[in-house]
Amino acid sequence: MKNARIKKLAIAGLLCAVAVVGSLISFPVLGSKCAPVQHMVNIFCAVLLGPAYGVGVAFVASLLRVFLSLGTVMAFPGSMLGALLCGIAYKTSKKIWLTLIAEVAGTSILGGLCAYPVAVYIVGQSAAGVAFYSYIFPFFISTAAGAILSALIIYPLSKTGVLKKISS
């Protein structure tokens, strides 16, 4: 039991580091900094660790990105909701394709909508269409790219049995 917990913490730490370093790989979309690696990490966390660890990794990675000036406070709602939804999707269904869709929906739609109050009350931004144009659409592009990237890695790992060996 203790070894399994240590293994999960080690994998979570590694994935958190990948998310922070991977945030250097970003591109601007409508004034938003899109970092697809965080979404790939969310999906890996869902498959390897579960929803609780996924949300924890997303929170710590977002916090480190903000402290290191590699991201903004907008990283919190999108990454954490995406990690939660894709973690729940994988835990209940064990289907990778559903996990990918849950990550995209959780981050882009729910995370984008939750980013609106953060933008209004913390950042001080205010506009009627700010949620869609400034958050939902860029979050969608970023998370779709991350989902495609993770699919290119996770499907071969699952076909060869490596994924099952890592997660057990």
Secondary structure as GFF3:
##gff-version 3
##sequence-region A 1 168
A	DSSP	alpha_helix	2	22	.	.	.	ID=ss1
A	DSSP	beta_strand	27	29	.	.	.	ID=ss2
A	DSSP	beta_strand	32	34	.	.	.	ID=ss3
A	DSSP	alpha_helix	36	48	.	.	.	ID=ss4
A	DSSP	alpha_helix	51	67	.	.	.	ID=ss5
A	DSSP	alpha_helix	75	93	.	.	.	ID=ss6
A	DSSP	alpha_helix	96	104	.	.	.	ID=ss7
A	DSSP	pi_helix	105	111	.	.	.	ID=ss8
A	DSSP	alpha_helix	112	118	.	.	.	ID=ss9
A	DSSP	pi_helix	119	123	.	.	.	ID=ss10
A	DSSP	alpha_helix	130	130	.	.	.	ID=ss11
A	DSSP	pi_helix	131	136	.	.	.	ID=ss12
A	DSSP	alpha_helix	137	160	.	.	.	ID=ss13
A	DSSP	alpha_helix	162	167	.	.	.	ID=ss14
###
